[in-house]
């Protein structure tokens, strides 16, 4: 099984017909395989990796969405359980900004704990899979920093709605429900 590579300065598609004719002249009884430009051959070899990378990216976005929804749900539940506490605080003179900061602090504490546990695990998995990484170091600090910042921004957005709801509690209604 022989193959031939031709380097040219003209468009590769323009050489397919002349190369087929040359192959028939050289070996008229042998079947000539497909003539494929090298760019197409390279794209064929990378197609599976590209598909896998797209799938992994989609799964990563899904995980980020699930983390944001989970954080929102936990904080919304915590705010719902503490309505009376927030009502008493506001009745005693706490400003809404203090309540917002307290709820945001609780949410960002959860995110901070997750990042503190997640970064060493990410480093461990990166070291484990380093032979599969191409032109990326096992500990790619800019990528980890960018992912941490994106996660922090999404967590902040997920925490804002429960924090605003906690600050908007009417103290009279909260105390009446108790």
C-alpha positions in Angstrom: 0.0 0.0 0.0 1.9 3.0 -1.3 1.1 6.7 -0.8 2.4 9.8 -2.4 2.6 13.3 -0.9 2.9 16.2 -3.3 3.8 19.7 -2.2 2.5 22.4 -4.5 2.1 26.2 -4.6 -1.2 25.9 -6.5 -4.6 24.9 -5.3 -4.6 21.2 -4.3 -8.0 20.6 -5.9 -6.5 21.7 -9.3 -4.0 18.8 -9.2 -6.4 16.0 -8.6 -7.3 15.3 -12.2 -3.7 15.5 -13.5 -2.5 13.2 -10.7 -5.2 10.7 -11.5 -4.2 10.7 -15.2 -0.5 10.3 -14.2 -1.4 7.4 -12.0 -3.3 5.6 -14.8 -0.3 6.2 -17.1 2.2 4.8 -14.6 0.2 1.8 -13.4 -2.9 1.3 -15.7 -3.9 -2.1 -14.1 -3.6 -0.9 -10.4 -6.5 0.9 -8.7 -5.6 4.4 -7.6 -6.9 5.3 -4.2 -8.6 8.6 -3.4 -6.6 11.8 -3.8 -7.2 13.9 -0.8 -5.7 17.3 0.0 -3.6 17.3 3.2 -5.8 19.8 4.9 -8.8 17.5 4.6 -6.7 14.5 5.8 -5.6 16.5 8.9 -9.2 17.6 9.5 -10.3 13.9 9.3 -7.8 12.9 12.0 -8.8 15.8 14.3 -12.6 15.3 13.8 -13.0 12.9 16.8 -10.9 15.1 19.1 -12.9 18.2 18.1 -16.1 16.4 18.7 -14.9 15.2 22.1 -13.7 18.7 23.0 -17.1 20.2 22.0 -18.9 17.6 24.2 -16.6 18.3 27.1 -17.2 22.0 26.7 -20.9 21.5 26.7 -20.7 19.3 29.8 -18.6 21.9 31.5 -21.2 24.6 30.7 -24.0 22.3 32.0 -22.0 21.7 35.2 -21.6 25.5 35.7 -25.3 26.0 35.1 -26.2 23.3 37.6 -23.8 24.8 40.2 -25.4 28.2 39.8 -28.9 26.8 40.1 -27.9 24.7 43.1 -26.3 27.7 44.8 -29.4 29.8 44.1 -31.6 27.1 45.5 -29.6 26.6 48.7 -29.6 30.4 49.3 -33.2 30.8 48.5 -34.1 28.0 50.9 -31.8 29.5 53.6 -33.4 32.9 53.2 -36.9 31.4 53.4 -35.9 29.7 56.6 -34.6 32.9 58.1 -37.4 35.3 57.2 -38.2 35.9 60.9 -34.6 36.6 61.7 -34.3 39.1 58.9 -37.6 40.7 59.9 -36.4 41.1 63.5 -33.1 42.6 62.4 -34.8 45.0 60.1 -37.3 45.9 62.9 -34.3 46.6 65.2 -32.8 49.0 62.6 -30.6 46.9 60.3 -30.3 48.5 56.9 -31.1 46.4 53.8 -27.5 46.7 52.6 -26.4 44.9 55.7 -28.8 42.0 55.1 -27.7 41.9 51.4 -24.1 41.7 52.5 -24.8 39.0 55.0 -26.6 36.8 52.5 -24.0 37.4 49.8 -21.3 36.6 52.3 -23.0 33.3 53.1 -23.2 32.4 49.4 -19.7 33.5 48.5 -18.4 31.5 51.6 -19.9 28.4 50.0 -18.2 29.3 46.7 -14.9 30.0 48.4 -15.0 26.6 50.1 -15.8 24.9 46.8 -12.9 26.7 45.0 -10.6 25.9 47.9 -11.4 22.2 47.5 -11.7 22.3 43.8 -8.4 23.9 42.8 -6.2 21.1 44.4 -8.5 18.5 42.8 -8.1 20.3 39.4 -4.4 20.3 39.8 -4.4 16.5 40.7 -6.6 15.6 37.7 -4.5 17.8 35.4 -1.4 16.0 36.5 -3.1 12.7 35.9 -4.3 13.6 32.4 -1.2 15.6 31.4 -0.2 13.1 28.7 -3.5 13.8 26.9 -3.0 17.6 27.0 -1.4 19.1 23.8 0.7 22.2 24.2 -0.9 23.0 27.6 1.0 22.5 30.9 -0.4 20.3 33.5 -1.1 23.3 35.7 -2.3 26.1 33.4 -2.6 29.0 35.8 -4.3 31.5 33.5 -7.0 29.0 32.6 -7.7 28.1 36.3 -7.8 31.7 37.2 -10.2 32.5 34.4 -12.5 29.6 35.4 -12.4 30.7 39.0 -13.3 34.2 38.1 -16.2 33.1 35.9 -17.4 30.8 38.6 -17.2 33.6 41.1 -19.1 36.0 38.8 -21.9 33.4 38.2 -22.0 32.6 41.9 -22.4 36.3 42.7 -25.3 36.5 40.2 -26.9 33.5 41.7 -26.6 35.0 45.2 -28.1 38.4 44.3 -31.7 37.4 43.9 -32.0 35.7 47.4 -30.0 38.6 49.0 -32.4 41.2 47.5 -35.4 39.2 48.6 -34.0 39.0 52.1 -33.5 42.7 52.2 -37.0 43.4 50.9 -38.7 41.5 53.7 -41.3 43.6 55.5 -40.5 43.3 59.2 -44.2 43.5 60.3 -45.2 40.7 58.0 -42.2 38.6 59.0 -43.0 39.0 62.7 -46.8 38.4 62.1 -46.0 35.1 60.4 -44.1 33.9 63.5 
